[in-house]
Protein backbone atom coordinates (compact mmCIF):
# COMPACT_ATOMS: atom_id res chain seq x y z
CA UNK A 1 0.00 0.00 0.00
CA UNK A 2 1.20 3.47 -0.87
CA UNK A 3 0.54 6.40 1.45
CA UNK A 4 0.84 9.80 -0.16
CA UNK A 5 -0.01 13.33 0.90
CA UNK A 6 -1.30 15.82 -1.64
CA UNK A 7 -3.11 19.15 -1.23
CA UNK A 8 -3.13 18.70 2.54
CA UNK A 9 -4.82 15.31 2.47
CA UNK A 10 -3.21 11.94 2.99
CA UNK A 11 -4.36 9.23 0.63
CA UNK A 12 -3.83 5.48 0.61
CA UNK A 13 -3.61 3.38 -2.54
CA UNK A 14 -3.39 -0.39 -2.86
CA UNK A 15 -0.69 -1.39 -5.33
CA UNK A 16 -3.13 -3.67 -7.15
CA UNK A 17 -5.43 -0.66 -7.63
CA UNK A 18 -2.54 1.43 -8.93
CA UNK A 19 -1.52 -1.26 -11.43
CA UNK A 20 -5.14 -1.84 -12.51
CA UNK A 21 -5.81 1.87 -13.09
CA UNK A 22 -2.74 2.49 -15.24
CA UNK A 23 -3.52 4.95 -18.04
CA UNK A 24 -0.68 4.03 -20.37
CA UNK A 25 -1.62 3.44 -24.02
CA UNK A 26 -1.14 -0.32 -23.61
CA UNK A 27 -3.44 -0.46 -20.56
CA UNK A 28 -6.15 2.09 -21.29
CA UNK A 29 -7.98 3.31 -24.39
CA UNK A 30 -8.46 7.07 -23.96
CA UNK A 31 -10.96 7.25 -26.86
CA UNK A 32 -13.36 4.69 -25.38
CA UNK A 33 -12.44 5.14 -21.69
CA UNK A 34 -11.99 1.39 -21.37
CA UNK A 35 -9.29 -0.58 -19.67
CA UNK A 36 -7.36 -2.86 -21.96
CA UNK A 37 -5.41 -4.51 -19.15
CA UNK A 38 -6.84 -7.90 -18.21
CA UNK A 39 -7.39 -7.27 -14.51
CA UNK A 40 -7.35 -10.99 -13.75
CA UNK A 41 -3.67 -11.09 -14.74
CA UNK A 42 -2.69 -8.64 -11.98
CA UNK A 43 -1.48 -10.42 -8.85
CA UNK A 44 -3.38 -9.26 -5.76
CA UNK A 45 -0.13 -8.88 -3.82
CA UNK A 46 1.71 -7.01 -6.60
CA UNK A 47 4.37 -4.53 -5.50
CA UNK A 48 6.32 -2.17 -7.71
CA UNK A 49 10.02 -2.81 -8.16
CA UNK A 50 10.69 0.92 -8.24
CA UNK A 51 8.82 4.08 -7.21
CA UNK A 52 9.97 7.63 -7.78
CA UNK A 53 8.32 11.04 -7.64
CA UNK A 54 8.85 14.50 -8.99
CA UNK A 55 6.97 17.73 -8.35
CA UNK A 56 3.64 16.66 -9.85
CA UNK A 57 3.90 12.95 -10.73
CA UNK A 58 4.65 9.54 -9.30
CA UNK A 59 6.21 6.76 -11.36
CA UNK A 60 6.01 3.00 -10.83
CA UNK A 61 7.93 0.18 -12.42
CA UNK A 62 6.13 -3.15 -12.05
CA UNK A 63 7.65 -6.66 -11.82
CA UNK A 64 6.95 -7.31 -15.53
CA UNK A 65 8.86 -4.12 -16.47
CA UNK A 66 5.70 -2.12 -17.27
CA UNK A 67 5.87 1.53 -16.24
CA UNK A 68 3.02 3.63 -14.92
CA UNK A 69 2.96 7.39 -14.45
CA UNK A 70 0.29 9.14 -12.40
CA UNK A 71 -0.27 12.85 -12.14
CA UNK A 72 -0.61 13.48 -8.39
CA UNK A 73 -3.70 15.64 -8.85
CA UNK A 74 -5.44 12.87 -10.87
CA UNK A 75 -4.43 10.33 -8.27
CA UNK A 76 -5.81 12.46 -5.47
CA UNK A 77 -9.07 13.17 -7.33
CA UNK A 78 -9.57 9.43 -7.81
CA UNK A 79 -8.66 8.48 -4.26
CA UNK A 80 -11.18 7.26 -1.72
CA UNK A 81 -10.27 10.18 0.54
CA UNK A 82 -11.14 12.74 -2.14
CA UNK A 83 -14.39 10.93 -2.90
CA UNK A 84 -15.34 11.13 0.79
CA UNK A 85 -14.80 14.89 0.80
CA UNK A 86 -17.09 15.55 -2.15
CA UNK A 87 -20.69 16.56 -1.56
CA UNK A 88 -22.49 13.27 -1.22
CA UNK A 89 -26.03 12.80 -2.48
CA UNK A 90 -28.18 11.53 0.39
CA UNK A 91 -28.89 7.83 0.11
CA UNK A 92 -31.40 5.57 1.80
CA UNK A 93 -30.17 2.07 2.55
CA UNK A 94 -33.25 -0.05 2.26
CA UNK A 95 -34.69 -3.51 2.45
CA UNK A 96 -38.13 -4.64 1.32
CA UNK A 97 -39.87 -3.32 4.45
CA UNK A 98 -38.22 0.12 4.37
CA UNK A 99 -38.93 0.41 0.66
CA UNK A 100 -42.63 -0.41 1.19
CA UNK A 101 -42.90 2.16 4.00
CA UNK A 102 -41.24 4.84 1.86
CA UNK A 103 -43.97 4.47 -0.79
CA UNK A 104 -41.56 5.45 -3.53
CA UNK A 105 -43.63 6.60 -6.48
CA UNK A 106 -43.02 5.05 -9.85
CA UNK A 107 -43.41 7.12 -12.98
CA UNK A 108 -45.54 6.14 -15.95
CA UNK A 109 -43.88 5.65 -19.33
CA UNK A 110 -45.73 8.48 -21.08
CA UNK A 111 -44.90 11.00 -18.30
CA UNK A 112 -41.31 9.72 -18.13
CA UNK A 113 -40.79 10.07 -21.87
CA UNK A 114 -42.67 13.34 -22.45
CA UNK A 115 -42.07 15.53 -19.39
CA UNK A 116 -39.07 16.81 -17.47
CA UNK A 117 -41.05 16.25 -14.26
CA UNK A 118 -41.38 12.53 -15.02
CA UNK A 119 -37.66 12.21 -15.72
CA UNK A 120 -36.85 14.25 -12.60
CA UNK A 121 -38.99 12.00 -10.38
CA UNK A 122 -37.31 8.89 -11.80
CA UNK A 123 -33.81 10.33 -11.30
CA UNK A 124 -34.56 11.54 -7.75
CA UNK A 125 -35.75 8.07 -6.77
CA UNK A 126 -32.78 6.45 -8.47
CA UNK A 127 -30.28 8.70 -6.69
CA UNK A 128 -31.96 8.38 -3.30
CA UNK A 129 -32.78 4.67 -3.30
CA UNK A 130 -30.54 3.26 -6.02
CA UNK A 131 -33.63 1.93 -7.75
CA UNK A 132 -36.53 3.48 -9.65
CA UNK A 133 -39.41 2.17 -11.70
CA UNK A 134 -41.11 3.17 -14.93
CA UNK A 135 -44.59 1.65 -15.31
CA UNK A 136 -46.26 0.61 -18.56
CA UNK A 137 -43.07 0.39 -20.62
CA UNK A 138 -43.83 -1.52 -23.83
CA UNK A 139 -42.56 -5.06 -23.27
CA UNK A 140 -40.22 -4.88 -26.23
CA UNK A 141 -36.55 -4.25 -26.83
CA UNK A 142 -37.52 -0.93 -28.45
CA UNK A 143 -39.44 0.12 -25.31
CA UNK A 144 -36.46 -0.73 -23.12
CA UNK A 145 -34.16 1.18 -25.48
CA UNK A 146 -36.38 4.28 -25.32
CA UNK A 147 -36.26 4.30 -21.51
CA UNK A 148 -32.50 3.73 -21.42
CA UNK A 149 -31.87 6.53 -23.93
CA UNK A 150 -34.05 8.93 -21.94
CA UNK A 151 -31.70 8.48 -18.97
CA UNK A 152 -28.40 8.36 -20.86
CA UNK A 153 -26.75 7.22 -24.06
CA UNK A 154 -26.32 3.51 -24.64
CA UNK A 155 -22.70 2.48 -24.93
CA UNK A 156 -21.71 -0.34 -27.23
CA UNK A 157 -20.01 -3.21 -25.46
CA UNK A 158 -18.37 -6.40 -26.63
CA UNK A 159 -21.91 -7.82 -26.71
CA UNK A 160 -23.25 -5.06 -28.97
CA UNK A 161 -25.59 -2.14 -28.32
CA UNK A 162 -28.54 -4.10 -26.89
CA UNK A 163 -29.30 -7.76 -26.72
CA UNK A 164 -32.05 -9.98 -25.41
CA UNK A 165 -31.67 -12.81 -22.98
CA UNK A 166 -33.92 -15.12 -21.07
CA UNK A 167 -33.88 -16.77 -17.70
CA UNK A 168 -35.79 -19.71 -19.13
CA UNK A 169 -33.39 -22.58 -18.50
CA UNK A 170 -35.40 -24.79 -20.82
CA UNK A 171 -34.24 -22.59 -23.68
CA UNK A 172 -31.48 -23.82 -25.97
CA UNK A 173 -29.55 -20.54 -25.43
CA UNK A 174 -27.83 -21.13 -22.07
N, C-alpha and C positions, 0 to 999 in steps of 0.2 A: 504494500500500500504506500502511496506517495502522499505526503502532507505538504501542502504548499500554501503560502499566504499571498494574497493579491488584493489590492484595493481595501486593505484593512480587514479582510475576512480570511480565515483559514479554511482551506478546503481539503478534502480527503478523496483520493481516487484509487480504486483498485486497479492493479496493473492489467488484469484481464479486460477491464472496461476501457482502459487507455489503448490497449492493442486493438480491441474490437471497434473502437470509434476512430481509428486512423483515417485521415482524409487524403492520403496520398492517392495519386491517379491509379495505382494498381489495387487499391482497397475500396475506393469510393468513386461513384460516378456523379460528378457535380451537376450534369445536365438533368439526370433523373432523380437525384437525391437518394440513390440506393447504394447500399453497401454491396461491394463485390467480393469482400472477404468472406469465406465460408467460416462463420463463427464457430462451428463445431470442430474446426481444426485448431482452435486456440486452446492451449492447455489452461485449465483453471488456475494453476499455480504459477503461471508464467511470470518471469521477472526479467527486466531489461538487463542487458550485459553492460550498457553504458547509459548514463544520463548526464546531460549538461544543459546549462541555461545561459541565456544572455538577457539583455534588458527587457525584451518583450516576448521571448519564446522559450520553450523547453523542448529538448531533443532527446529521443530515445533510440537506442539500437537494441533490437530484439535478438533472441538466440539464433534465429534463422538468418540474421544479417539485415533484415528489413529495418528501415529507418522511418521514424515518425516524428513530425514536427507539429507542435501545438502552439498557437498564439495564446499567451496567458489570458488575455481578455476573453477569447472564445472558450477556453477551458473553464474559466470562472463562471461565465454565463451559462454553461452547460453542467455546472456542478450541482449537487444536491443542495448545498448550502445556499447558492444563489436562488435556486428554485423555491426554497423555503422562505426567502425574504421577499419574493414577489407577492403582489396582492393576490390572495387566493379566493377564488369564487367559493362561496359557501356551499357545502355539500351535506346531504343527509344520507347517513349510512342506514340502510333499511333492510328489513326482512319482510316477509309476506304480511305480517300483522301491521307493522308500521306503515307499509305502503297502502294497505286497505284503509287505515285510519286517516292517512293524509288526503285521501280522496283526490288523487292527482287527476286532473281533467285530461282526457284525450282530445285530440282535435280531429275534425272530420276532413276527409280528403279534399273536398271542394274548398272549404275554408283555408286549409293548409296550402293548397296550390294557388288560390286566387287572392289571398289577403296577406298583408304584412302581419296583421294581428295573429292569424293562424300560425304562421311561421314562428313568430315571436313566442307564442305559448308553447309550441313544441320545443323550441330551443331552451326556453327557461326551465322546462321540466327536465330536459336532457342534461343541462348543466347542473341542476340541483340534485336530481336523483340518479343520474347516469342511465336513465331509461325514459323513453317517451313513446307514445302510441299515436298512430294515425289510423282512424277508423274508416271503413268503407273503401279501402284501396282496392282497385280492380285486381283480382287474383290472377294477374298475368305478369310476365317478365317486364312488359312495357310499363305497367302500373308501378312496379317496384322501381324501375329505372327513373320514372318521373319523380317519385318521392326522393330518391337518392340525389338526383340532380338539383332538386329544390334546396337541399341542405348544402351540397357541395358538388364539386366536379367528381366524376368517376375516373379513377386512375386505372390504366391498363396494368395488368399483372402478368405473370408468366402463364396464368390460366386464361387470359383474355380480358375483355372489358366486363362482361357479365356472363354468368353461366348458370344453368339450372342443376339442381341435385335433388336427391330424394333420400328420405330416411327409411324407405321401404326396403327392408333387407331381402325381400322376395325378388326384388328387381335383379336383372342380370348385371347392372352397372354398379357393382360394389367390390 
